[in-house]
Amino acid sequence: MRGTPVLARAYGDEPVRAIFWDVVSGSVGICSPQLYDEWIQRQEDPRPIGFPGDSIYAFDADLYRLLEQAWQHQDWKRLAALWSKAHVLVLGKAN
């Protein structure tokens, strides 16, 4: 599953396009697509950001675009309705 595109629900319900790295100590490690590519190319140790598992969703490009638009326009009602359509990923138990 490492390397899978995901959608993260950040502070203020901001949608973030990210890449799944791992599940560690009760949180889901994610990173930007650019960092992921750099880590793989350079074979560097990763430094993913931890998110709660219930804030990580299956990536859907159309939904991401709509979420981004609603967030940029501060349309909180629409944003909440759109997030309710996102599918939480079941990533298994943390290490």
C-alpha positions in Angstrom: 0.0 0.0 0.0 3.0 2.3 0.4 3.0 4.9 -2.4 -0.8 4.9 -2.7 -2.3 8.3 -3.3 -4.6 9.4 -0.5 -6.7 12.4 0.5 -6.0 13.8 3.9 -8.4 16.0 5.9 -6.2 18.6 7.4 -6.8 21.4 9.9 -9.9 23.5 9.0 -11.1 20.6 6.8 -8.5 21.6 4.1 -8.2 18.8 1.5 -4.6 17.6 1.0 -3.4 15.4 -1.8 -0.8 13.0 -0.2 1.0 9.7 -0.5 0.6 6.9 2.1 3.8 5.8 3.7 3.0 3.6 6.7 1.0 3.1 9.9 3.1 3.7 13.0 2.3 4.2 16.6 -1.4 4.8 16.0 -1.1 7.3 13.2 -0.9 7.2 9.5 2.3 8.5 7.9 1.8 10.5 4.8 3.9 12.9 2.6 3.5 15.0 -0.4 3.9 13.4 -3.8 7.1 15.4 -4.4 8.7 14.2 -1.2 7.8 10.6 -1.9 9.5 10.7 -5.3 12.6 12.3 -3.8 12.8 9.7 -1.0 12.5 6.9 -3.5 15.0 8.3 -5.9 17.6 9.1 -3.2 16.8 6.1 -1.0 16.5 8.4 2.0 15.0 7.7 5.3 11.4 9.0 5.2 10.0 11.8 7.4 6.3 11.4 6.9 3.7 13.5 8.8 1.4 11.6 11.1 -2.4 11.9 10.7 -5.2 10.2 12.6 -6.5 7.2 10.6 -10.0 8.6 10.4 -8.6 11.6 8.5 -7.2 9.6 5.6 -9.5 8.8 2.6 -9.3 7.1 -0.7 -8.1 9.5 -3.3 -10.7 10.7 -5.8 -9.5 13.4 -8.2 -12.9 14.8 -8.9 -13.9 14.9 -5.2 -10.5 16.5 -4.4 -11.1 19.2 -7.0 -14.5 20.0 -5.6 -13.2 20.0 -2.0 -10.4 22.4 -3.0 -12.8 24.8 -4.6 -15.2 24.7 -1.6 -12.2 25.3 0.8 -10.8 28.2 -1.2 -14.2 29.8 -1.3 -14.8 29.2 2.4 -18.0 27.4 1.6 -18.1 25.5 4.9 -21.6 24.0 4.3 -20.6 22.6 0.9 -17.2 21.5 2.3 -18.9 19.4 5.0 -21.3 17.8 2.5 -18.4 16.9 0.2 -16.3 15.4 3.0 -19.3 13.2 3.9 -18.9 11.6 0.5 -15.2 10.7 1.0 -14.4 7.0 1.8 -12.2 6.5 4.9 -9.4 4.0 4.2 -9.1 1.0 6.5 -5.4 0.8 6.9 -5.1 -2.0 9.4 -3.7 -2.0 12.9 -0.8 0.3 13.8 2.6 -1.2 14.5 
